[in-house]
Amino acid sequence: MDAGFSFSDELRESYQRQQMEIKQRLEDFTKVQQEEYFYELCFTLCTPQSKAKNAIQVVRVLKEMDFRNKLFNPAEILRLPEHYIRFHNQKGISLMQAQQNFATIEQEILSSTSAFEKRQWLVRNVRGIGMKEAAHFLRNIGIFGTAILDRHILKHLAACGVIEVPASLSPSLYIEIERKWQQFSEWAGIPLDEMDLLFWSQETGEILK
């Protein structure tokens, strides 16, 4: 039963054209080295309401300054206009807390729990991490299966007849939409994680992280 789902010829053609690149990008995530997990978390903490390209540049600077091992407030880096990150003061605090608690965070990430259990733990225990950010972080280190429900994804899911765009996302509604998206991805024959990158390529013209 398609429950009113639709998948345009344009989207189908885009997927067929980019399928190998999308699959390669997902494979790249599985090859991220454990020593990079901390900076992938930093990237995720920087992205809400900010450009992904800016967050990538910020993480590059944090690496150069060895933020993993040196305690300093990165807010001044986040506020620089060449890679401006919104809410830099609050995100600076979140980054410092993540640095101080990363041994515990890493232990959970490497445990045998499911992706959904890891997401729940991250939301409960990492400052600045919500359902979307936790799923984003997990995906970027090769742990797949949880949905990254940002406004662009919600817009595309609505266009495909999967949902109506909600005014806000409670945790329970997030999980409900995630379930509907999984049903849609099975109906369309495109894995959820691949469809995520497909939708994003429609927004940006490229396949980013």
C-alpha positions in Angstrom: 0.0 0.0 0.0 1.5 3.3 -1.0 -0.6 5.5 1.4 -0.6 8.3 -1.2 3.1 8.2 -1.8 4.6 9.8 -4.9 8.1 9.8 -6.4 8.6 12.1 -9.4 10.3 11.0 -12.6 12.7 13.9 -12.0 13.7 12.5 -8.6 14.0 9.0 -9.9 16.3 10.2 -12.8 18.4 12.2 -10.3 18.8 9.1 -8.2 19.8 6.9 -11.1 22.3 9.5 -12.2 23.8 10.0 -8.8 23.4 6.5 -7.3 27.0 5.5 -7.5 28.2 8.8 -6.0 25.6 8.5 -3.2 26.6 5.0 -2.3 30.3 6.0 -2.4 29.6 8.9 0.0 27.9 6.5 2.4 30.8 4.1 2.2 33.1 7.0 2.9 31.3 7.5 6.2 32.0 3.9 7.2 35.7 4.6 6.7 36.0 7.5 9.1 38.7 6.7 11.6 37.9 6.6 15.3 40.3 9.4 16.0 38.1 11.6 13.8 34.9 10.9 15.8 35.5 13.9 18.1 35.7 16.4 15.2 32.7 14.8 13.6 30.8 15.6 16.8 32.2 19.1 16.7 30.9 19.5 13.1 27.5 18.3 14.1 27.3 20.7 17.1 28.1 23.6 14.8 25.6 22.9 12.0 22.2 23.8 13.5 21.0 27.0 11.7 24.4 27.4 10.2 25.9 26.5 6.8 27.5 23.0 6.6 30.4 24.6 4.6 31.1 27.0 7.5 31.0 24.2 10.0 33.5 22.2 7.9 35.9 25.3 7.9 35.5 25.7 11.6 36.4 22.1 12.3 39.5 22.5 10.1 40.6 25.4 12.3 39.8 23.4 15.5 42.0 20.6 14.2 44.8 22.9 13.5 44.6 24.3 17.0 44.4 20.7 18.5 41.1 21.4 20.2 40.7 17.7 21.1 43.7 18.0 23.5 43.8 21.7 24.4 41.2 23.4 26.6 40.0 26.8 25.2 36.7 28.4 24.4 36.2 28.1 20.6 33.4 30.8 20.5 35.8 33.4 19.1 36.6 31.0 16.2 32.9 30.3 15.6 32.0 34.0 15.3 34.6 34.9 12.6 32.8 36.2 9.5 34.6 34.0 7.1 32.9 30.9 8.6 30.3 32.4 10.9 28.3 30.0 13.1 25.1 31.2 14.7 24.7 31.0 18.5 28.5 30.8 18.7 28.6 31.5 22.5 26.2 28.7 23.3 27.8 26.3 20.8 31.2 27.2 22.2 30.0 25.9 25.6 28.6 22.7 24.0 31.9 22.1 22.2 33.9 22.5 25.5 31.6 20.1 27.3 31.8 17.6 24.5 35.6 17.8 24.7 35.6 17.2 28.4 33.2 14.3 28.2 34.3 12.7 25.0 35.8 9.6 26.6 32.3 8.7 27.9 30.7 9.6 24.6 33.1 7.5 22.6 32.5 4.5 24.8 28.8 4.7 24.1 29.4 5.1 20.3 31.6 2.0 20.3 29.2 -0.1 22.3 27.0 -2.8 20.9 23.8 -0.9 21.3 21.6 -0.1 18.3 21.7 3.1 16.3 18.4 4.1 17.9 19.8 3.5 21.4 22.9 5.4 20.7 20.8 8.3 19.4 18.7 8.3 22.6 21.8 8.3 24.7 23.4 11.2 22.8 20.2 13.3 23.1 20.1 12.7 26.9 23.7 13.2 27.6 25.3 15.6 25.1 24.6 19.3 25.4 23.5 20.9 22.1 22.4 17.5 20.6 18.8 16.9 19.6 17.3 14.0 17.6 18.4 15.5 14.3 21.9 16.3 15.4 22.4 12.9 17.0 21.3 11.1 13.8 23.5 13.4 11.7 26.6 12.6 13.9 25.9 8.9 13.8 25.5 8.9 10.0 28.7 10.8 9.6 30.7 8.1 11.4 29.0 5.3 9.5 26.2 4.3 11.8 23.1 4.3 9.6 19.4 3.9 10.0 18.2 6.9 12.0 16.6 9.8 10.1 18.1 13.3 9.9 14.9 15.4 9.8 15.8 18.9 9.0 13.5 21.4 7.2 14.8 20.5 3.7 14.1 16.8 4.3 10.7 17.5 5.7 9.8 19.7 2.7 10.8 16.8 0.3 8.9 14.2 2.3 5.8 16.5 2.1 6.2 16.9 -1.6 6.3 13.1 -1.9 3.0 12.7 0.0 4.7 11.1 3.1 3.8 13.8 5.6 2.5 17.3 6.1 5.3 19.7 7.3 4.9 20.0 11.1 5.0 23.4 12.9 7.4 21.8 15.4 9.0 18.4 16.1 8.5 16.7 19.4 10.5 13.5 20.0 7.4 11.3 19.5 6.5 13.1 16.2 10.1 12.8 15.1 9.9 9.0 15.6 6.5 8.8 13.8 7.9 10.7 10.8 11.0 8.6 10.8 8.8 5.5 10.6 6.7 6.9 7.7 9.9 7.8 5.9 11.2 4.3 6.3 7.9 2.9 4.9 8.3 5.4 2.0 11.9 4.4 1.3 10.9 0.7 1.1 8.0 1.6 -1.2 10.3 3.7 -3.5 13.1 1.0 -3.4 15.7 3.5 -2.2 17.3 3.1 1.3 16.6 5.9 3.7 20.2 7.0 4.0 20.6 7.2 0.3 17.3 9.1 -0.1 18.6 11.6 2.5 21.6 12.4 0.3 19.4 12.5 -2.8 17.1 15.1 -1.2 20.1 17.2 -0.1 21.6 17.1 -3.6 18.4 18.6 -4.8 18.9 21.5 -2.4 22.7 22.1 -2.8 23.6 20.7 -6.2 26.2 18.5 -4.5 26.5 15.6 -2.1 27.9 16.9 1.2 27.9 15.6 4.7 
